[in-house]
Amino acid sequence: MARVATGLLDPRCCVHRVAELIDFALEDTELVHDFNVAQPRLWSPRSPSLYQVRSEILDNGKPIDTEHTRIGIRRIQIDQDG
């Protein structure tokens, strides 16, 4: 069994949130981590605040793969008035 850990770093590279470790078999597996971000710094073309998602696969406690993904958080609201 391997484990995956996922963390979210804010635009200032401070750890914002770390998801719990999830155990899984080392094969084709899809995992989902959900994060709630209170008062996020929103991305816009004029202020492109980017977060970094860091996912790490651990096998017997040792990292065997790490992935860094930059993301922007936006707020989109649709109401009945269009």
C-alpha positions in Angstrom: 0.0 0.0 0.0 1.1 3.5 -0.8 -0.2 6.8 0.6 -0.8 10.2 -1.0 -0.5 13.5 0.7 -1.8 16.7 -0.9 -1.1 20.2 0.3 -2.2 23.7 -0.8 0.2 26.6 -0.6 -1.1 30.1 -0.9 0.3 32.8 -3.2 2.9 33.7 -0.5 4.0 30.0 -0.3 2.6 29.5 3.1 1.0 26.1 3.7 -2.7 26.8 3.6 -4.1 23.4 4.0 -3.0 19.7 4.1 -5.3 16.9 3.2 -5.3 13.7 5.2 -3.2 10.9 3.9 -5.1 8.4 1.8 -4.0 4.8 1.5 -4.3 3.2 -1.9 -2.9 0.3 -4.0 -0.1 1.2 -6.5 -2.1 0.8 -9.7 -4.4 3.0 -11.8 -6.3 4.8 -9.0 -8.2 8.0 -9.0 -8.2 10.0 -5.8 -10.1 13.1 -4.9 -9.1 15.6 -2.2 -11.5 18.4 -1.5 -10.3 21.7 0.0 -12.4 24.6 1.5 -10.4 27.8 1.3 -11.7 30.5 3.6 -11.2 34.0 2.1 -9.1 32.9 -0.8 -7.0 35.4 -2.8 -8.9 35.4 -6.1 -7.2 35.1 -9.5 -7.9 37.8 -12.1 -5.9 39.0 -15.1 -5.0 42.2 -13.1 -4.1 40.3 -10.0 -3.1 36.8 -10.9 -2.9 35.2 -7.4 -1.8 31.6 -7.9 -1.9 28.8 -5.4 0.2 25.7 -5.6 -1.2 22.2 -5.1 1.5 19.7 -4.0 0.7 16.0 -4.2 3.2 13.4 -3.0 3.0 9.6 -3.3 4.7 7.8 -0.4 5.7 4.1 -0.4 6.7 2.8 3.0 7.0 6.4 4.2 9.4 7.5 1.4 8.4 9.8 -1.4 8.4 8.1 -4.8 6.7 10.9 -6.8 5.8 14.5 -6.4 3.6 16.7 -8.5 3.2 20.5 -8.3 0.3 22.2 -10.0 -0.4 25.9 -10.0 -4.1 26.9 -9.8 -6.1 30.1 -9.6 -9.2 30.5 -7.6 -12.1 32.5 -9.1 -15.6 33.2 -8.0 -18.3 32.9 -10.5 -21.9 33.7 -9.6 -25.0 33.1 -11.8 -28.3 34.4 -10.7 -31.7 34.2 -12.2 -31.4 37.8 -13.6 -28.6 36.6 -15.8 
